[in-house]
């Protein structure tokens, strides 16, 4: 009898382990969407003075989750490993100024684009740099594994730049720009516009941009049902004015694409 009981306990342990492995590694319940974010990407998703996660994408995600009948959990992640976090199941969505690119389409499913953006070059307000050609021989910074790197790689000026320094996030890059360790930073237009309203007379943007782009929400390959439900929620938010209100709150106007 003791031997049978031992075998039952062993089988129960194996079943429990298999069940745990088959579930979400994030520990999220089925009614909760775990969203991977870069928490230093203002105004899309960042921490305010009280260390609370706020931003345009944060508000948009909360509203979409409510329409889907879901709860939401924002999970700060290393942006370098965002696609790995998604494919592993540790997060359900990548939603934080996530640019749609052909390369990323090979790894994730995307919603329809919801916001237009561009990669621009910012320098100090007192700098003599004014156009892309002026970057020749200069030291330029950008966020590692971001669309800023793709935009710079695609431009002929890249071969004339002295050094390209990669940073974990835009905040670190901008700090090095202010201190003089960098001559310029390639960055999302919506991001630098936000910082320029907060730190007046600190930065200026060069006259020429590198590349236009569009933001979308990343969903794990194979999860077409989640993509369909999320897209319906986004479409409904466009139709009933919810998205417009959130955009006006953060940008002063409706910038959401329909």
N, C-alpha and C positions, 0 to 999 in steps of 0.2 A: 504493500500500500504506500509505504514511504517513497519507494522508487517511482511509482505512478505519479504521486503528488509532485515529486521533483521534476518529472518530465513535463507536467502540466505548467508548472511555474516557469520552466525554461522556454516552453512554447509561447507562453504569454509575454515573456520578456522580448522574444524575437518579434512577435506581432506588434508589440508596442514600439519597438525600434523602427520597424518597417513603416508603420503608420506615421511616425514622426518624420522620417526621411521623405515620405511622399507629400507632406504638407509644406506650407510656405516656411522657408528658413527665417523670414522676418518675424514670425510669430503672430502675424496679423490674422484677424478673423476674416471670414468670407465677406462680412459686411463693412470691412475697412479697406480703403485704398491707401497703400503705402507709396508715397511720392518722393522720389529722389531729387534733391535740390543741392545747389551750390549756395550756401547761406551767406555768401559775400557778393551777391550779384544784384545789387540795387539798380533799379527799383523793382526788379522782377521777383526776387526772393532774397531777403537779407534780415539781419537782426537789428532791431531798433535799440534805443538807449536803455531799454529795460530788458534787453536780451531776448525779446519776443520775436519770433519769425513772422515777418510781414512782407507785403509787396503785391504788385499787380497780379503775378501768376498765382500767388498764395490765395488772394481773394477770388480769382477766377476758378481755381481748383476747388475751393470750398463750395462755391455756388454750384459748380457742375456736380460735385459729389452729392450735394443735397438733392438735386434734381434726379439723380440716379438712385436715391434712397440709401446712400452709403455714408459711412463716417470716413474721416480722412486723417492720415498721420504723415507729417512731413519729416523725412529722414535725410539729414545732411550727409552727403557722400563726397568721396574724393572724385572730382570731376574727370580725372584721368581714367577712372574705372567704371564710368556710368553705364556703359553697355554691358559690362560683365555683371554689374549689380542687377541689371534688368533680366538678363538671360538666366541668371542663377535663381531668380525668384525672390531675392532679398527685398526688391522693390517691385511695385506693379507698374509704375509710370515714371518716365523722365519728363519733368515739367518745370523748366526754369530757364527761359530764354534759350531753348534747344533748337538750334538752326537745322533746317531740313537740307541735307546734302545727299548726293547720289551715293557716296560711300556709306553714309549712315543708313540709307535705305536698304542696304545689303544686310544690315544687322538688326534693324527694328522696323516695326510698323509705325506709320505716322498718321495722325489726324490731318485734316485739311489745314493749311496754314491759317493762323489766326492773327498774326501781327507782322508787319513789314519792318525791316531793320536794314542796316548797312554796316559794313566794317569801315571805320574811319581811322585816321591817324591824329593823335592828340599830342601836343607838346606844351611847354610852359608858356604862359601868356607873354613873357618878355623875350621869347625865342625869335630868331630871325628866320626860322623855317616857315615856309608858306605853301609849298607844293611838294608833291611826291618826289620829284627829282632832287630836292634838297636833302633827302635822306641818304644820299651817296656819302659813304665814309662815316656814317653815324652809327650810334649804338641804339638799337630798338628793342623794346620789350613787348611781350604778349603773354596771354594765358596759355599754358601748356595744353595741347590736344584740344584746342578750341577752333572755331571756324575762322578766327583771326589768323591763325597759322596757315590755313588753307588759302585764305584771300591773299596773304602776303606771298605765299609760294607761287601763286598764279600770276603775280605781277612782275614785269621785267626788272623793277627796282630792287627786288630781292637780291640779285647777284651783285649789286653795287653797295649794299649795306655792309658796314664793317663787321658788326656783330649782332646776332639776334639772341636775346636772352629770354628764356622761358620761365614763367612764374606759376605757382600753384593757383593763384587767383589774381583778379584785376586790382584789388586793393594793394597788394604787395608791389605790383608793377607801377601803379600810380605814385606810391610812396617813393620808389626809386627815381621816378621822373621828377618829383618835387625836390628831391635831395640833390639832383644833378648827376646821378649815376647813369641815367638814361637820357638820350636826346629826344626820344619819342616813344609812344606806346600805340600799338594797333589794338582797337577796342570796339565793342558794339556801340553804335550811335546812341541807342536808347540809354545805355549805361552812362556814357560820358555826359550826355545832356543832363542827366540827373545830378551828377557830381558838380557840373558847372553851375547849377542853380544853388547848390549848397556851399560851394567854395568859389565865390565870385572873384574874378580877376586872377585866378590861379592857372587856368588852362585855356588853350585855344585849339580849335580843330583846323587842320589843313583844308585848303579849298577843294581838293580832289579826294573823293572817297575811293576805297579799294574795290568793294564789291557789294551790290545789293543782295539781300537775303530775306528769308521768311522763317518765322518761328512756328514750330508744331509740337505736339505732345508725342512722346515716344512710348509705344506699347510693345510688349514682348512678341516676337514672331510666333505665330500660331494661335494667338489670343484674339481672333477676329471678333468674337462676341463682345469682349471688353471694348475694343476699338469702336464697334458699331454703337454700343450704348453710350460711350463717351461722346462720340460725334453727335449723336442725337441731342444730348444734353447741351453741347456747345451751340448747336443750331437753334435749339429752343431759347437759349440765353440771348442769341442775336435777335431772334424774333420778338421776344418780350421786353427787350431793353435792358436786361440785367448786365450784359457785357458792356454796353455803352456807359452805364452808370459807373461801373468799376474802372473803365478806361478814363472817364472824366475825372474821377477821384485822383488817379495817379498821374495823368498826363495833361489834364485840363481840357481835353477834347476826346472825341471818339475816334480811336485809331484802330479799332478791331476790324479785321477783314471779314467779309461775308461771303 
